[in-house]
Amino acid sequence: MTAHEHDHLTRRSLIAASGGLLVLAATPGSARAKTLNAPTAPGASRASAITQGTALVHADLHNHTLMSDGDGDPANAFASMREAGLDVAALTDHTTLFAIEGLSSSEWRRAGQLADAANDPGVYTAIRGFEWSHPLLGHVNVWYSGNFTDLGSSSSMGKLYDFIEGSGGISGFNHPGREVLRFNDFSYDAALRDQMVGLEMFNRGDDYLFDGWSSGQSSPLNACLNAGWRTGLTGVTDEHGTNWGFPEGKGRTGLWVAENTRNGVLEAMRARRFFATRVSGLRLDATASGVRMGSSLPFARGDVRFSVDLDRGPEWAGKPLKLQVLRPGTRAPEVVEVIDTTAGRTTEFTVPLDVADGSWVVLRVSDSTQANASPGPSGHPCNDWGVAYSSPWWLTS
């Protein structure tokens, strides 16, 4: 049996089997022992063709177990994700109200024990987090906090933001657009700007660029960045079953780290030095006039020179792709340039930008031979299949 072919377990069945007490039967060292000989992920090499000082690691930062509404035994999760070729993995079970279908204090401690057992500094980074889950406002992941909060203690966005600020952790908006109030329409809180580091663009197999468009909502990407948030862009599996990290086609995040440790991952997340994809083994790095994605670009008006390193190894060598330059729009991003490229090469191009037209710019990689299953405005260039999103650059005059 491989690490991802686990018996189907549910929270309810384990509670029943233990006479009402949730028993998670794994010793602290067991998860680590299962992962020592995990295979290396296929795809492109981990060294950027255009920058130095960091290496690419593949991450999945949003996963569930039977400690909330998932089906899988948490003792198996980190081993499964390592077997899938991931270098960084997080368990982020839901926090709800009174721990109903959500984390309890003992389960929070258990998640930390499992992460500590699986963590292998320099090789595999295992992280504990949680997903604050409000049925109307939305869901927010929090990582690197010493404790968790739920709807009893943090019933509003403001109270949640107060908790995150006090915890010293980092956070991200999950599956944006799915819940009707959309984080109070992404209402901006300047005090949390540095700690709100992520916006999910791929969740499971879905592209969230136009989520909610068919029911009259604006693009979540457009709404979030126009509100003032400085979020990088992530892809996640959001696994609720037992196949953590599997199969191909689910979201994941490419992180550019100085070292594959918890501190190294935290530094890269705070720097927004990452990209979203749903293709395993993809390498994407990009600079704008020498400034790396996820950073501020001191610039007011004129030509910006982009360099894009895009590769997925021999399997995608020469594969035709598009590079779409996304800029702020009223309800959906404006695409100001589309560049033809191929996987396995570095592409350079120049685009005129003006901070008066908006403060951010994002690169979207797409495959025009396939359609976006959640399209936006008729004729929009991003109605094709999304491969990856760079984190934004923020123009500062």
MOHU-V987537 format. One record per pair of residues at least 12 apart in sequence whose C-alpha atoms are under 8 Angstrom apart, sorted by the first residue. I is the first residue (numbers start at 1). GAP is how many residues later the second one is. Records with the same first field share a line. If there is no record, write none. Layout:
I=GAP, GAP
//
This chain:
3=73, 76, 77, 80
4=76, 238, 239, 240, 242
5=237, 238
6=66, 70, 236, 237
7=235
8=63, 64, 234
9=57, 62, 63, 64
10=56, 60, 61, 62, 63
11=55, 56, 57, 58, 59, 60
24=49, 50, 51
25=50
26=49
28=85, 86, 88, 89
29=88, 89
30=45, 87
31=44, 45, 47, 48, 83, 86, 87
32=47, 85, 86, 87, 88
33=85
34=45
35=43, 44, 47, 48, 83
38=44, 45, 46, 47
39=44, 45, 46
40=45
41=43, 44, 45, 239, 240
42=43, 238, 239, 271
43=237, 238, 239, 268, 269, 270, 271, 272
44=237, 238, 239, 267, 268, 269, 270
45=238, 268
46=237
48=235, 237, 261
49=260, 297
50=235, 236, 237, 257, 258, 259, 296
51=234
53=205
54=202, 203, 204, 205
55=201, 202, 203, 204
56=198, 199, 200, 201, 227
57=29, 30, 31, 197, 198, 199, 200, 203
58=27, 28, 29, 30, 194, 195, 196, 197, 223
59=27, 28, 29, 30, 193, 194, 195, 196
60=26, 28, 29, 30, 175, 176, 177, 185, 191, 192, 193
61=27, 28, 29, 30, 31, 175, 176, 191, 192
62=27, 28, 29, 30, 79, 174, 175, 176, 177
63=27, 28, 29, 30, 174, 175, 176, 177, 181
64=27, 28, 29, 30, 174, 175, 176, 177
65=12, 26, 28, 175, 176, 177
67=26, 34, 35, 36, 40
68=25, 26, 27, 33, 34, 35
69=24, 25, 32, 33, 171
70=169, 170, 171
71=169, 170, 171
72=168, 169, 170
73=169
74=37, 40
75=39
77=14, 165, 167
78=12, 36, 37, 40, 48, 166
79=39
80=163, 164, 165
81=163, 164, 165
82=42, 163
84=160, 161, 162
85=160
86=38, 159
87=36, 37, 38, 173
88=36, 37, 38, 39, 172
89=36, 37, 38
90=25, 36, 37, 38, 39
91=20, 36, 37, 38, 39
92=36, 37, 38, 39, 49, 50
93=36, 37, 38
94=36, 37, 38, 39
95=35, 36, 37, 38, 53, 54, 55, 56
96=36, 37, 38, 54, 55, 56
97=53, 54, 55
98=52, 54
108=39, 40
111=17
112=15, 16
115=12, 13
120=141
121=139, 140, 141
122=137, 138, 139
123=137, 138
124=136, 137
125=135, 136, 137
126=136
127=16, 17, 135
128=15, 16
129=12, 13, 14, 15, 16
130=12, 13, 18
132=17, 18, 19
133=17, 18
134=17, 21
135=44
136=43, 44, 45, 46
137=19, 20, 42, 43, 44, 45, 46, 47
138=36, 38, 40, 41, 42, 43, 44, 45
139=34, 35, 36
140=31, 32, 33, 34
141=30, 31, 32, 33
142=22, 27, 28, 29, 30
143=26, 27, 28
144=24, 25, 26, 122
145=19, 22, 23, 24, 25
146=21, 23
147=20
149=14
157=26, 27
161=31
164=28, 31
165=26, 27, 30
168=27
169=26
170=25, 26, 27, 100
171=24, 25, 26, 27
172=24, 25, 26, 27, 28, 59
173=23, 25, 26, 27
174=25, 26
175=24, 25, 26, 27, 28, 33
176=23, 24, 32, 35, 44
177=31, 34, 35, 40, 43
178=33, 34
185=38, 39
186=37, 38, 41
187=40
188=39, 40, 41
193=36, 37
194=36, 76
195=75
196=33, 34, 35
197=33, 34, 35, 72, 73, 75
198=33, 34, 35, 36, 74
199=22, 32, 33, 34, 35
200=33, 34, 35, 36, 76
201=20, 32, 33, 34, 75, 188
202=32, 33, 34, 48, 49, 50, 74, 75, 76
203=32, 33, 34, 35, 47, 48
204=32, 33, 34, 35, 45, 46, 47
205=32, 44, 45, 46, 73
206=44, 45, 167, 168
207=165, 166, 167, 179
208=12, 166
209=12
210=122, 164, 165, 166
211=163
213=162, 163
214=162
218=113, 114
219=112, 113, 114, 157
221=112
222=106, 107, 108, 109, 110, 111
223=108
225=135
226=102, 132
230=164
231=41, 160, 161
232=40, 41, 42, 43, 62, 158, 159, 160
233=39, 41, 42, 43, 156, 157, 158, 159
234=18, 19, 40, 41, 42, 43
235=15, 16, 17, 18, 40, 41, 42, 43
236=14, 15, 16, 17
237=13, 14, 15
248=30, 31, 32
249=29, 30, 31
250=28, 29
251=25, 26, 27, 28
252=24, 25, 26, 27, 28
253=21, 22, 23, 24
254=20, 21, 22, 23, 28, 29, 30
255=13, 14, 18, 19, 20
256=12, 17, 18
257=16
271=23, 24
272=21, 22, 23, 119
273=19, 20, 21, 22, 118
274=19, 20, 116, 117
275=113, 114, 115, 116
276=112, 113, 114, 115
277=110, 111, 112
278=109, 110
279=108
281=31, 32
282=28, 29, 30, 31
283=26, 27, 28, 29
284=24, 25, 26, 27, 106
285=23, 24, 25, 105
286=20, 21, 22, 23, 104
287=19, 20, 21
288=16, 17, 18, 19, 105
289=15, 16, 17
290=15, 16
292=101
293=97, 98, 99, 100
294=96, 97, 98, 99, 100
295=97, 98, 99
296=97, 98, 99, 100
297=96, 97, 98, 99
298=97, 98, 99
299=56, 96, 97, 98
300=53, 54, 55, 56, 95, 96, 97
301=51, 52, 53, 54
302=50, 51, 52
303=47, 48, 49, 50
304=46, 47, 48, 49
305=43, 44, 45, 46
306=41, 42, 43, 44, 45
307=39, 40, 41, 42
308=38, 39, 40
309=35, 36, 37, 38
310=32, 33, 34, 35, 36
311=32, 33, 34
312=31, 32
313=31
316=27, 28
317=25, 26, 27
318=24, 25, 26
319=23, 24
320=20, 21, 22, 23, 47
321=19, 20, 21, 22, 44, 45, 46, 47
322=16, 17, 18, 19, 20, 42, 43, 44, 45, 46
323=15, 16, 17, 18, 40, 41, 42, 43
324=12, 13, 14, 15, 39, 40, 41, 42, 57, 58
325=12, 13, 36, 37, 38, 39
326=35, 36, 37, 38
327=31, 33, 34, 35
328=29, 30, 31, 32, 33
332=44, 45
335=46
337=14
355=40, 41, 42
358=37
359=35, 36, 37
360=32, 33, 34, 35
361=31, 32, 33, 34
362=27, 28, 29, 30, 31
363=26, 27, 28, 29
364=22, 23, 24, 25, 26
365=21, 22, 23, 24
366=16, 18, 19, 20, 21, 22
367=17, 18, 19, 20
368=16, 17
369=15, 16
370=14, 15
371=12, 13, 14
372=12, 13, 14
373=12
//
